[in-house]
Amino acid sequence: MTLCFTVDGNDFLRAGEASAVVKRTLKQLGLESSLVRKIAIAMYEAEMNMVLHANGGNIKVTLSDTYLTIQMMDTGPGIKDIDLAMQEGYSTANQKIRELGFGAGMGLPNMKRYSDELKIKTVVGVGTEVLLGFKL
C-alpha cells in the first residue's frame, strides 16, 4: 500500500492532516496501537517541519508486510548543520512560529526517537529528504 500527500507550507489549519490520515489508516488495518503512536508522532514532527521551515513538500508512505517507510521531500532552505539540528532544544524557528506554540527544537530528535530508521539528505538552498522507517 502506498499513500501520497502534498503538504502546503505555512498552512497551519491543515498542518498534521497527512499524519492523522496515516494514523487512522494504520489503526483500521489493525496495527498495534503503540506502533501506530510511534509512527504518528514521527510523521507529525516531519510534517510540521515541512510546514514551518520548508514551504511544504511531498510525502510518500509505503507499507509492506514487515516495514513502513515515510519519505518526506521538500524544496526548502535545507539544513545547514544536521548534527546541531539533531540536538534537543535547537531550533531555527522565527518568533512568529514560536508565538504559535511551535519551534521547541524537538522535531528531528523525536523523529529519531520514535523511528527504527532515520536518514536525512539535505542540500542548503535546494531542499531536504527525510526517510523514516518502522519495523512492523
N, CA, C and O atoms as CSV, one atom per row, in Angstrom:
chain,resi,resn,atom,element,x,y,z
A,1,MET,N,N,0.853,-1.178,0.000
A,1,MET,CA,C,0.000,0.000,0.000
A,1,MET,C,C,0.892,1.232,0.000
A,1,MET,O,O,1.892,1.303,0.714
A,2,THR,N,N,0.505,2.186,-0.812
A,2,THR,CA,C,1.226,3.457,-0.876
A,2,THR,C,C,0.235,4.603,-0.749
A,2,THR,O,O,-0.800,4.616,-1.416
A,3,LEU,N,N,0.553,5.559,0.103
A,3,LEU,CA,C,-0.242,6.777,0.274
A,3,LEU,C,C,0.649,7.965,-0.041
A,3,LEU,O,O,1.815,7.996,0.355
A,4,CYS,N,N,0.101,8.943,-0.753
A,4,CYS,CA,C,0.865,10.140,-1.112
A,4,CYS,C,C,0.102,11.382,-0.678
A,4,CYS,O,O,-1.126,11.432,-0.752
A,5,PHE,N,N,0.840,12.372,-0.229
A,5,PHE,CA,C,0.254,13.615,0.264
A,5,PHE,C,C,1.086,14.798,-0.208
A,5,PHE,O,O,2.295,14.683,-0.409
A,6,THR,N,N,0.432,15.918,-0.380
A,6,THR,CA,C,1.107,17.187,-0.608
A,6,THR,C,C,0.843,18.059,0.602
A,6,THR,O,O,-0.303,18.214,1.025
A,7,VAL,N,N,1.898,18.626,1.156
A,7,VAL,CA,C,1.796,19.475,2.339
A,7,VAL,C,C,2.042,20.917,1.910
A,7,VAL,O,O,3.051,21.222,1.274
A,8,ASP,N,N,1.122,21.790,2.261
A,8,ASP,CA,C,1.278,23.214,1.943
A,8,ASP,C,C,2.064,23.907,3.045
A,8,ASP,O,O,1.773,23.732,4.228
A,9,GLY,N,N,3.049,24.683,2.658
A,9,GLY,CA,C,3.832,25.436,3.632
A,9,GLY,C,C,3.014,26.554,4.241
A,9,GLY,O,O,2.204,27.182,3.559
A,10,ASN,N,N,3.219,26.800,5.499
A,10,ASN,CA,C,2.558,27.869,6.250
A,10,ASN,C,C,1.049,27.700,6.366
A,10,ASN,O,O,0.364,28.646,6.753
A,11,ASP,N,N,0.508,26.529,6.045
A,11,ASP,CA,C,-0.932,26.269,6.208
A,11,ASP,C,C,-1.137,25.578,7.551
A,11,ASP,O,O,-1.225,24.353,7.632
A,12,PHE,N,N,-1.211,26.387,8.594
A,12,PHE,CA,C,-1.304,25.839,9.943
A,12,PHE,C,C,-2.671,25.230,10.236
A,12,PHE,O,O,-2.800,24.444,11.175
A,13,LEU,N,N,-3.688,25.572,9.456
A,13,LEU,CA,C,-5.006,24.990,9.657
A,13,LEU,C,C,-5.053,23.526,9.231
A,13,LEU,O,O,-5.781,22.727,9.821
A,14,ARG,N,N,-4.284,23.178,8.216
A,14,ARG,CA,C,-4.286,21.807,7.704
A,14,ARG,C,C,-3.036,21.032,8.122
A,14,ARG,O,O,-2.903,19.849,7.809
A,15,ALA,N,N,-2.136,21.689,8.819
A,15,ALA,CA,C,-0.903,21.026,9.252
A,15,ALA,C,C,-1.236,19.833,10.139
A,15,ALA,O,O,-2.010,19.951,11.089
A,16,GLY,N,N,-0.653,18.697,9.824
A,16,GLY,CA,C,-0.892,17.487,10.596
A,16,GLY,C,C,-1.953,16.582,10.004
A,16,GLY,O,O,-2.168,15.480,10.509
A,17,GLU,N,N,-2.623,17.016,8.948
A,17,GLU,CA,C,-3.676,16.191,8.347
A,17,GLU,C,C,-3.134,14.890,7.766
A,17,GLU,O,O,-3.756,13.841,7.928
A,18,ALA,N,N,-2.003,14.939,7.101
A,18,ALA,CA,C,-1.441,13.728,6.491
A,18,ALA,C,C,-1.112,12.689,7.555
A,18,ALA,O,O,-1.429,11.511,7.392
A,19,SER,N,N,-0.479,13.116,8.641
A,19,SER,CA,C,-0.144,12.163,9.702
A,19,SER,C,C,-1.405,11.625,10.377
A,19,SER,O,O,-1.414,10.480,10.828
A,20,ALA,N,N,-2.466,12.424,10.455
A,20,ALA,CA,C,-3.733,11.954,11.026
A,20,ALA,C,C,-4.372,10.892,10.127
A,20,ALA,O,O,-4.921,9.908,10.623
A,21,VAL,N,N,-4.301,11.088,8.811
A,21,VAL,CA,C,-4.844,10.097,7.873
A,21,VAL,C,C,-4.075,8.789,7.986
A,21,VAL,O,O,-4.676,7.715,8.005
A,22,VAL,N,N,-2.751,8.870,8.062
A,22,VAL,CA,C,-1.935,7.665,8.185
A,22,VAL,C,C,-2.236,6.957,9.503
A,22,VAL,O,O,-2.362,5.733,9.531
A,23,LYS,N,N,-2.350,7.697,10.569
A,23,LYS,CA,C,-2.673,7.108,11.874
A,23,LYS,C,C,-4.005,6.371,11.814
A,23,LYS,O,O,-4.104,5.233,12.270
A,24,ARG,N,N,-5.009,6.999,11.265
A,24,ARG,CA,C,-6.342,6.392,11.150
A,24,ARG,C,C,-6.295,5.132,10.271
A,24,ARG,O,O,-6.913,4.118,10.595
A,25,THR,N,N,-5.565,5.209,9.173
A,25,THR,CA,C,-5.455,4.063,8.264
A,25,THR,C,C,-4.771,2.885,8.941
A,25,THR,O,O,-5.222,1.747,8.816
A,26,LEU,N,N,-3.681,3.153,9.659
A,26,LEU,CA,C,-2.951,2.077,10.331
A,26,LEU,C,C,-3.794,1.436,11.437
A,26,LEU,O,O,-3.729,0.225,11.649
A,27,LYS,N,N,-4.576,2.246,12.132
A,27,LYS,CA,C,-5.488,1.694,13.140
A,27,LYS,C,C,-6.512,0.777,12.490
A,27,LYS,O,O,-6.797,-0.308,12.999
A,28,GLN,N,N,-7.071,1.221,11.349
A,28,GLN,CA,C,-8.062,0.423,10.640
A,28,GLN,C,C,-7.469,-0.896,10.142
A,28,GLN,O,O,-8.174,-1.901,10.056
A,29,LEU,N,N,-6.189,-0.894,9.819
A,29,LEU,CA,C,-5.517,-2.111,9.374
A,29,LEU,C,C,-5.167,-3.040,10.532
A,29,LEU,O,O,-4.743,-4.175,10.316
A,30,GLY,N,N,-5.346,-2.559,11.760
A,30,GLY,CA,C,-5.134,-3.396,12.934
A,30,GLY,C,C,-3.720,-3.441,13.466
A,30,GLY,O,O,-3.378,-4.357,14.214
A,31,LEU,N,N,-2.896,-2.487,13.106
A,31,LEU,CA,C,-1.548,-2.448,13.667
A,31,LEU,C,C,-1.614,-2.142,15.159
A,31,LEU,O,O,-2.535,-1.477,15.632
A,32,GLU,N,N,-0.636,-2.632,15.878
A,32,GLU,CA,C,-0.555,-2.441,17.327
A,32,GLU,C,C,-0.574,-0.950,17.664
A,32,GLU,O,O,0.124,-0.161,17.026
A,33,SER,N,N,-1.365,-0.565,18.655
A,33,SER,CA,C,-1.575,0.846,18.974
A,33,SER,C,C,-0.280,1.568,19.371
A,33,SER,O,O,-0.115,2.745,19.051
A,34,SER,N,N,0.635,0.886,20.057
A,34,SER,CA,C,1.888,1.542,20.442
A,34,SER,C,C,2.748,1.829,19.205
A,34,SER,O,O,3.443,2.844,19.160
A,35,LEU,N,N,2.705,0.954,18.213
A,35,LEU,CA,C,3.433,1.175,16.970
A,35,LEU,C,C,2.801,2.315,16.170
A,35,LEU,O,O,3.507,3.163,15.625
A,36,VAL,N,N,1.482,2.330,16.105
A,36,VAL,CA,C,0.777,3.398,15.400
A,36,VAL,C,C,1.113,4.743,16.033
A,36,VAL,O,O,1.303,5.732,15.326
A,37,ARG,N,N,1.185,4.782,17.344
A,37,ARG,CA,C,1.516,6.017,18.059
A,37,ARG,C,C,2.916,6.511,17.677
A,37,ARG,O,O,3.098,7.696,17.400
A,38,LYS,N,N,3.905,5.607,17.660
A,38,LYS,CA,C,5.275,5.975,17.285
A,38,LYS,C,C,5.318,6.533,15.867
A,38,LYS,O,O,5.943,7.563,15.615
A,39,ILE,N,N,4.658,5.853,14.956
A,39,ILE,CA,C,4.647,6.284,13.554
A,39,ILE,C,C,3.994,7.659,13.434
A,39,ILE,O,O,4.507,8.539,12.742
A,40,ALA,N,N,2.862,7.837,14.110
A,40,ALA,CA,C,2.129,9.106,14.027
A,40,ALA,C,C,2.944,10.267,14.591
A,40,ALA,O,O,2.943,11.359,14.022
A,41,ILE,N,N,3.633,10.043,15.695
A,41,ILE,CA,C,4.452,11.106,16.294
A,41,ILE,C,C,5.587,11.498,15.358
A,41,ILE,O,O,5.788,12.681,15.086
A,42,ALA,N,N,6.327,10.514,14.866
A,42,ALA,CA,C,7.465,10.802,13.995
A,42,ALA,C,C,7.013,11.488,12.710
A,42,ALA,O,O,7.647,12.442,12.259
A,43,MET,N,N,5.915,11.005,12.118
A,43,MET,CA,C,5.431,11.609,10.881
A,43,MET,C,C,4.914,13.024,11.122
A,43,MET,O,O,5.144,13.916,10.306
A,44,TYR,N,N,4.221,13.232,12.234
A,44,TYR,CA,C,3.715,14.572,12.552
A,44,TYR,C,C,4.872,15.561,12.686
A,44,TYR,O,O,4.801,16.676,12.169
A,45,GLU,N,N,5.930,15.156,13.376
A,45,GLU,CA,C,7.095,16.036,13.536
A,45,GLU,C,C,7.683,16.400,12.174
A,45,GLU,O,O,8.013,17.560,11.927
A,46,ALA,N,N,7.812,15.409,11.290
A,46,ALA,CA,C,8.368,15.662,9.962
A,46,ALA,C,C,7.439,16.555,9.142
A,46,ALA,O,O,7.892,17.467,8.450
A,47,GLU,N,N,6.155,16.288,9.225
A,47,GLU,CA,C,5.175,17.094,8.500
A,47,GLU,C,C,5.181,18.545,8.981
A,47,GLU,O,O,5.119,19.471,8.172
A,48,MET,N,N,5.256,18.737,10.280
A,48,MET,CA,C,5.287,20.100,10.820
A,48,MET,C,C,6.558,20.820,10.412
A,48,MET,O,O,6.525,22.022,10.148
A,49,ASN,N,N,7.678,20.113,10.355
A,49,ASN,CA,C,8.909,20.750,9.886
A,49,ASN,C,C,8.750,21.234,8.449
A,49,ASN,O,O,9.272,22.287,8.081
A,50,MET,N,N,8.032,20.467,7.644
A,50,MET,CA,C,7.789,20.880,6.261
A,50,MET,C,C,6.947,22.158,6.222
A,50,MET,O,O,7.197,23.045,5.406
A,51,VAL,N,N,5.965,22.246,7.092
A,51,VAL,CA,C,5.093,23.423,7.137
A,51,VAL,C,C,5.851,24.628,7.699
A,51,VAL,O,O,5.774,25.726,7.149
A,52,LEU,N,N,6.571,24.420,8.778
A,52,LEU,CA,C,7.222,25.513,9.493
A,52,LEU,C,C,8.470,26.052,8.803
A,52,LEU,O,O,8.719,27.258,8.815
A,53,HIS,N,N,9.247,25.168,8.210
A,53,HIS,CA,C,10.573,25.568,7.737
A,53,HIS,C,C,10.795,25.446,6.230
A,53,HIS,O,O,11.715,26.070,5.700
A,54,ALA,N,N,9.980,24.662,5.528
A,54,ALA,CA,C,10.348,24.298,4.156
A,54,ALA,C,C,9.308,24.649,3.101
A,54,ALA,O,O,9.409,24.187,1.964
A,55,ASN,N,N,8.329,25.444,3.446
A,55,ASN,CA,C,7.293,25.819,2.472
A,55,ASN,C,C,6.546,24.615,1.914
A,55,ASN,O,O,6.096,24.636,0.768
A,56,GLY,N,N,6.415,23.566,2.722
A,56,GLY,CA,C,5.668,22.382,2.312
A,56,GLY,C,C,6.521,21.379,1.569
A,56,GLY,O,O,7.749,21.462,1.560
A,57,GLY,N,N,5.838,20.419,0.941
A,57,GLY,CA,C,6.548,19.367,0.217
A,57,GLY,C,C,5.646,18.199,-0.058
A,57,GLY,O,O,4.422,18.325,-0.039
A,58,ASN,N,N,6.255,17.053,-0.316
A,58,ASN,CA,C,5.511,15.835,-0.640
A,58,ASN,C,C,5.884,14.714,0.303
A,58,ASN,O,O,7.021,14.610,0.762
A,59,ILE,N,N,4.887,13.868,0.583
A,59,ILE,CA,C,5.077,12.728,1.478
A,59,ILE,C,C,4.625,11.473,0.748
A,59,ILE,O,O,3.582,11.451,0.095
A,60,LYS,N,N,5.436,10.427,0.875
A,60,LYS,CA,C,5.073,9.121,0.331
A,60,LYS,C,C,5.218,8.094,1.443
A,60,LYS,O,O,6.304,7.917,1.997
A,61,VAL,N,N,4.124,7.419,1.767
A,61,VAL,CA,C,4.110,6.394,2.809
A,61,VAL,C,C,3.937,5.049,2.120
A,61,VAL,O,O,2.985,4.849,1.365
A,62,THR,N,N,4.862,4.125,2.382
A,62,THR,CA,C,4.811,2.806,1.755
A,62,THR,C,C,4.767,1.746,2.852
A,62,THR,O,O,5.623,1.702,3.735
A,63,LEU,N,N,3.748,0.896,2.770
A,63,LEU,CA,C,3.531,-0.148,3.775
A,63,LEU,C,C,3.674,-1.512,3.124
A,63,LEU,O,O,2.998,-1.813,2.141
A,64,SER,N,N,4.564,-2.342,3.679
A,64,SER,CA,C,4.690,-3.734,3.248
A,64,SER,C,C,4.266,-4.617,4.418
A,64,SER,O,O,3.770,-4.116,5.427
A,65,ASP,N,N,4.456,-5.901,4.290
A,65,ASP,CA,C,4.087,-6.816,5.373
A,65,ASP,C,C,4.974,-6.653,6.604
A,65,ASP,O,O,4.553,-6.965,7.718
A,66,THR,N,N,6.201,-6.164,6.409
A,66,THR,CA,C,7.158,-6.123,7.516
A,66,THR,C,C,7.735,-4.751,7.829
A,66,THR,O,O,8.418,-4.580,8.838
A,67,TYR,N,N,7.462,-3.760,6.959
A,67,TYR,CA,C,8.126,-2.469,7.137
A,67,TYR,C,C,7.258,-1.345,6.598
A,67,TYR,O,O,6.521,-1.527,5.628
A,68,LEU,N,N,7.348,-0.186,7.229
A,68,LEU,CA,C,6.663,1.008,6.757
A,68,LEU,C,C,7.718,2.086,6.569
A,68,LEU,O,O,8.530,2.325,7.463
A,69,THR,N,N,7.713,2.738,5.413
A,69,THR,CA,C,8.627,3.855,5.182
A,69,THR,C,C,7.818,5.115,4.905
A,69,THR,O,O,6.757,5.078,4.282
A,70,ILE,N,N,8.347,6.211,5.382
A,70,ILE,CA,C,7.763,7.526,5.125
A,70,ILE,C,C,8.876,8.368,4.519
A,70,ILE,O,O,9.902,8.617,5.153
A,71,GLN,N,N,8.659,8.797,3.294
A,71,GLN,CA,C,9.628,9.623,2.585
A,71,GLN,C,C,9.054,11.033,2.486
A,71,GLN,O,O,7.978,11.231,1.920
A,72,MET,N,N,9.768,12.005,3.034
A,72,MET,CA,C,9.347,13.402,3.037
A,72,MET,C,C,10.326,14.194,2.182
A,72,MET,O,O,11.531,14.161,2.430
A,73,MET,N,N,9.822,14.903,1.180
A,73,MET,CA,C,10.692,15.658,0.285
A,73,MET,C,C,10.210,17.102,0.204
A,73,MET,O,O,9.022,17.359,0.009
A,74,ASP,N,N,11.138,18.037,0.355
A,74,ASP,CA,C,10.781,19.451,0.242
A,74,ASP,C,C,11.811,20.192,-0.591
A,74,ASP,O,O,12.888,19.672,-0.884
A,75,THR,N,N,11.469,21.393,-0.959
A,75,THR,CA,C,12.393,22.252,-1.701
A,75,THR,C,C,12.680,23.512,-0.880
A,75,THR,O,O,12.832,24.609,-1.417
A,76,GLY,N,N,12.749,23.317,0.433
A,76,GLY,CA,C,13.009,24.427,1.347
A,76,GLY,C,C,14.471,24.809,1.385
A,76,GLY,O,O,15.234,24.485,0.475
A,77,PRO,N,N,14.857,25.502,2.444
A,77,PRO,CA,C,16.218,26.035,2.531
A,77,PRO,C,C,17.292,24.999,2.837
A,77,PRO,O,O,18.480,25.313,2.765
A,78,GLY,N,N,16.909,23.784,3.173
A,78,GLY,CA,C,17.886,22.779,3.574
A,78,GLY,C,C,18.311,22.973,5.020
A,78,GLY,O,O,17.971,23.975,5.648
A,79,ILE,N,N,19.045,22.024,5.537
A,79,ILE,CA,C,19.516,22.058,6.928
A,79,ILE,C,C,21.017,22.325,6.898
A,79,ILE,O,O,21.783,21.529,6.356
A,80,LYS,N,N,21.432,23.444,7.479
A,80,LYS,CA,C,22.851,23.843,7.424
A,80,LYS,C,C,23.755,22.924,8.227
A,80,LYS,O,O,24.871,22.625,7.802
A,81,ASP,N,N,23.280,22.470,9.397
A,81,ASP,CA,C,24.114,21.658,10.282
A,81,ASP,C,C,23.223,20.579,10.905
A,81,ASP,O,O,22.540,20.831,11.898
A,82,ILE,N,N,23.233,19.394,10.327
A,82,ILE,CA,C,22.354,18.313,10.801
A,82,ILE,C,C,22.677,17.929,12.241
A,82,ILE,O,O,21.762,17.706,13.034
A,83,ASP,N,N,23.947,17.849,12.589
A,83,ASP,CA,C,24.312,17.480,13.965
A,83,ASP,C,C,23.726,18.470,14.967
A,83,ASP,O,O,23.205,18.066,16.007
A,84,LEU,N,N,23.806,19.742,14.666
A,84,LEU,CA,C,23.236,20.763,15.538
A,84,LEU,C,C,21.714,20.646,15.574
A,84,LEU,O,O,21.110,20.741,16.642
A,85,ALA,N,N,21.097,20.442,14.419
A,85,ALA,CA,C,19.636,20.325,14.340
A,85,ALA,C,C,19.117,19.096,15.085
A,85,ALA,O,O,17.960,19.076,15.503
A,86,MET,N,N,19.948,18.081,15.255
A,86,MET,CA,C,19.544,16.867,15.976
A,86,MET,C,C,19.581,17.055,17.495
A,86,MET,O,O,19.107,16.187,18.227
A,87,GLN,N,N,20.123,18.152,17.972
A,87,GLN,CA,C,20.185,18.390,19.409
A,87,GLN,C,C,18.830,18.866,19.928
A,87,GLN,O,O,18.233,19.794,19.383
A,88,GLU,N,N,18.365,18.223,20.976
A,88,GLU,CA,C,17.089,18.620,21.579
A,88,GLU,C,C,17.147,20.078,22.007
A,88,GLU,O,O,18.089,20.507,22.673
A,89,GLY,N,N,16.127,20.833,21.617
A,89,GLY,CA,C,16.029,22.231,22.001
A,89,GLY,C,C,16.583,23.206,20.975
A,89,GLY,O,O,16.313,24.405,21.053
A,90,TYR,N,N,17.354,22.710,20.014
A,90,TYR,CA,C,17.877,23.608,18.984
A,90,TYR,C,C,16.783,23.871,17.954
A,90,TYR,O,O,16.143,22.936,17.472
A,91,SER,N,N,16.569,25.135,17.621
A,91,SER,CA,C,15.527,25.485,16.659
A,91,SER,C,C,15.925,26.709,15.853
A,91,SER,O,O,16.578,27.624,16.355
A,92,THR,N,N,15.520,26.705,14.598
A,92,THR,CA,C,15.698,27.875,13.744
A,92,THR,C,C,14.363,28.591,13.546
A,92,THR,O,O,14.246,29.468,12.691
A,93,ALA,N,N,13.364,28.219,14.333
A,93,ALA,CA,C,12.036,28.827,14.193
A,93,ALA,C,C,12.081,30.314,14.521
A,93,ALA,O,O,12.759,30.743,15.455
A,94,ASN,N,N,11.342,31.090,13.732
A,94,ASN,CA,C,11.281,32.527,13.990
A,94,ASN,C,C,10.271,32.833,15.105
A,94,ASN,O,O,9.592,31.932,15.598
A,95,GLN,N,N,10.181,34.068,15.484
A,95,GLN,CA,C,9.316,34.477,16.592
A,95,GLN,C,C,7.843,34.175,16.306
A,95,GLN,O,O,7.119,33.742,17.203
A,96,LYS,N,N,7.400,34.394,15.094
A,96,LYS,CA,C,6.004,34.119,14.729
A,96,LYS,C,C,5.645,32.650,14.966
A,96,LYS,O,O,4.590,32.339,15.517
A,97,ILE,N,N,6.528,31.765,14.547
A,97,ILE,CA,C,6.298,30.328,14.737
A,97,ILE,C,C,6.281,29.988,16.222
A,97,ILE,O,O,5.452,29.193,16.664
A,98,ARG,N,N,7.176,30.575,16.988
A,98,ARG,CA,C,7.217,30.316,18.437
A,98,ARG,C,C,5.951,30.825,19.129
A,98,ARG,O,O,5.450,30.193,20.059
A,99,GLU,N,N,5.440,31.967,18.671
A,99,GLU,CA,C,4.201,32.505,19.241
A,99,GLU,C,C,3.009,31.603,18.967
A,99,GLU,O,O,2.031,31.619,19.714
A,100,LEU,N,N,3.085,30.817,17.899
A,100,LEU,CA,C,2.025,29.852,17.577
A,100,LEU,C,C,2.161,28.561,18.392
A,100,LEU,O,O,1.303,27.681,18.318
A,101,GLY,N,N,3.239,28.458,19.163
A,101,GLY,CA,C,3.435,27.290,20.015
A,101,GLY,C,C,4.323,26.216,19.416
A,101,GLY,O,O,4.408,25.111,19.952
A,102,PHE,N,N,4.982,26.524,18.318
A,102,PHE,CA,C,5.885,25.574,17.669
A,102,PHE,C,C,7.315,26.043,17.831
A,102,PHE,O,O,7.570,27.108,18.392
A,103,GLY,N,N,8.261,25.232,17.331
A,103,GLY,CA,C,9.658,25.656,17.329
A,103,GLY,C,C,10.415,25.336,18.596
A,103,GLY,O,O,11.349,26.052,18.959
A,104,ALA,N,N,10.021,24.255,19.286
A,104,ALA,CA,C,10.696,23.877,20.529
A,104,ALA,C,C,11.999,23.118,20.287
A,104,ALA,O,O,12.735,22.827,21.230
A,105,GLY,N,N,12.283,22.798,19.026
A,105,GLY,CA,C,13.524,22.097,18.736
A,105,GLY,C,C,13.488,20.615,19.033
A,105,GLY,O,O,14.516,20.026,19.367
A,106,MET,N,N,12.313,19.997,18.917
A,106,MET,CA,C,12.181,18.565,19.192
A,106,MET,C,C,11.828,17.752,17.948
A,106,MET,O,O,11.686,16.533,18.032
A,107,GLY,N,N,11.686,18.410,16.798
A,107,GLY,CA,C,11.262,17.717,15.585
A,107,GLY,C,C,12.173,16.567,15.186
A,107,GLY,O,O,11.752,15.410,15.200
A,108,LEU,N,N,13.409,16.870,14.832
A,108,LEU,CA,C,14.339,15.816,14.414
A,108,LEU,C,C,14.668,14.839,15.550
A,108,LEU,O,O,14.717,13.634,15.304
A,109,PRO,N,N,14.896,15.310,16.785
A,109,PRO,CA,C,15.145,14.350,17.863
A,109,PRO,C,C,13.968,13.382,18.075
A,109,PRO,O,O,14.186,12.200,18.341
A,110,ASN,N,N,12.738,13.867,17.962
A,110,ASN,CA,C,11.589,12.963,18.112
A,110,ASN,C,C,11.463,12.000,16.937
A,110,ASN,O,O,11.060,10.851,17.119
A,111,MET,N,N,11.802,12.455,15.740
A,111,MET,CA,C,11.786,11.540,14.594
A,111,MET,C,C,12.760,10.394,14.837
A,111,MET,O,O,12.443,9.234,14.576
A,112,LYS,N,N,13.938,10.723,15.334
A,112,LYS,CA,C,14.937,9.690,15.627
A,112,LYS,C,C,14.463,8.777,16.759
A,112,LYS,O,O,14.605,7.557,16.675
A,113,ARG,N,N,13.907,9.361,17.807
A,113,ARG,CA,C,13.475,8.621,18.987
A,113,ARG,C,C,12.389,7.590,18.652
A,113,ARG,O,O,12.412,6.476,19.175
A,114,TYR,N,N,11.450,7.954,17.791
A,114,TYR,CA,C,10.289,7.100,17.554
A,114,TYR,C,C,10.390,6.215,16.323
A,114,TYR,O,O,9.522,5.365,16.122
A,115,SER,N,N,11.405,6.377,15.498
A,115,SER,CA,C,11.532,5.545,14.299
A,115,SER,C,C,12.645,4.519,14.485
A,115,SER,O,O,13.506,4.663,15.353
A,116,ASP,N,N,12.610,3.491,13.657
A,116,ASP,CA,C,13.680,2.497,13.650
A,116,ASP,C,C,14.807,2.912,12.719
A,116,ASP,O,O,15.938,2.441,12.840
A,117,GLU,N,N,14.483,3.800,11.792
A,117,GLU,CA,C,15.466,4.267,10.821
A,117,GLU,C,C,15.184,5.732,10.508
A,117,GLU,O,O,14.035,6.124,10.306
A,118,LEU,N,N,16.231,6.526,10.469
A,118,LEU,CA,C,16.123,7.936,10.082
A,118,LEU,C,C,17.300,8.266,9.180
A,118,LEU,O,O,18.459,8.148,9.578
A,119,LYS,N,N,16.983,8.681,7.957
A,119,LYS,CA,C,18.017,9.129,7.024
A,119,LYS,C,C,17.641,10.526,6.562
A,119,LYS,O,O,16.485,10.795,6.237
A,120,ILE,N,N,18.627,11.410,6.537
A,120,ILE,CA,C,18.405,12.787,6.105
A,120,ILE,C,C,19.403,13.121,5.004
A,120,ILE,O,O,20.614,12.985,5.179
A,121,LYS,N,N,18.874,13.557,3.873
A,121,LYS,CA,C,19.704,14.069,2.782
A,121,LYS,C,C,19.284,15.521,2.595
A,121,LYS,O,O,18.104,15.810,2.399
A,122,THR,N,N,20.240,16.423,2.656
A,122,THR,CA,C,19.897,17.829,2.549
A,122,THR,C,C,20.975,18.592,1.788
A,122,THR,O,O,22.165,18.293,1.894
A,123,VAL,N,N,20.537,19.569,1.029
A,123,VAL,CA,C,21.433,20.469,0.331
A,123,VAL,C,C,20.928,21.882,0.610
A,123,VAL,O,O,19.800,22.229,0.258
A,124,VAL,N,N,21.768,22.687,1.240
A,124,VAL,CA,C,21.383,24.056,1.578
A,124,VAL,C,C,20.998,24.799,0.293
A,124,VAL,O,O,21.729,24.794,-0.697
A,125,GLY,N,N,19.841,25.428,0.346
A,125,GLY,CA,C,19.339,26.175,-0.794
A,125,GLY,C,C,18.590,25.344,-1.813
A,125,GLY,O,O,18.053,25.886,-2.779
A,126,VAL,N,N,18.546,24.029,-1.613
A,126,VAL,CA,C,17.893,23.137,-2.577
A,126,VAL,C,C,16.722,22.390,-1.944
A,126,VAL,O,O,15.635,22.334,-2.519
A,127,GLY,N,N,16.943,21.814,-0.757
A,127,GLY,CA,C,15.870,21.086,-0.085
A,127,GLY,C,C,16.382,19.935,0.743
A,127,GLY,O,O,17.586,19.713,0.874
A,128,THR,N,N,15.416,19.198,1.307
A,128,THR,CA,C,15.721,18.115,2.230
A,128,THR,C,C,14.827,16.931,1.936
A,128,THR,O,O,13.652,17.086,1.604
A,129,GLU,N,N,15.406,15.731,2.065
A,129,GLU,CA,C,14.640,14.490,2.009
A,129,GLU,C,C,14.876,13.756,3.325
A,129,GLU,O,O,16.015,13.511,3.723
A,130,VAL,N,N,13.774,13.410,3.990
A,130,VAL,CA,C,13.838,12.668,5.241
A,130,VAL,C,C,13.167,11.326,5.006
A,130,VAL,O,O,12.053,11.267,4.485
A,131,LEU,N,N,13.842,10.247,5.387
A,131,LEU,CA,C,13.278,8.919,5.292
A,131,LEU,C,C,13.150,8.354,6.693
A,131,LEU,O,O,14.132,8.246,7.428
A,132,LEU,N,N,11.920,7.992,7.055
A,132,LEU,CA,C,11.640,7.353,8.338
A,132,LEU,C,C,11.270,5.896,8.059
A,132,LEU,O,O,10.507,5.618,7.134
A,133,GLY,N,N,11.801,4.974,8.846
A,133,GLY,CA,C,11.471,3.569,8.676
A,133,GLY,C,C,11.017,2.954,9.987
A,133,GLY,O,O,11.502,3.306,11.062
A,134,PHE,N,N,10.062,2.016,9.872
A,134,PHE,CA,C,9.479,1.363,11.048
A,134,PHE,C,C,9.313,-0.132,10.787
A,134,PHE,O,O,8.728,-0.533,9.781
A,135,LYS,N,N,9.831,-0.948,11.700
A,135,LYS,CA,C,9.628,-2.392,11.627
A,135,LYS,C,C,8.224,-2.706,12.125
A,135,LYS,O,O,7.791,-2.192,13.156
A,136,LEU,N,N,7.526,-3.545,11.391
A,136,LEU,CA,C,6.153,-3.910,11.782
A,136,LEU,C,C,6.122,-5.221,12.507
A,136,LEU,O,O,5.051,-5.680,12.907
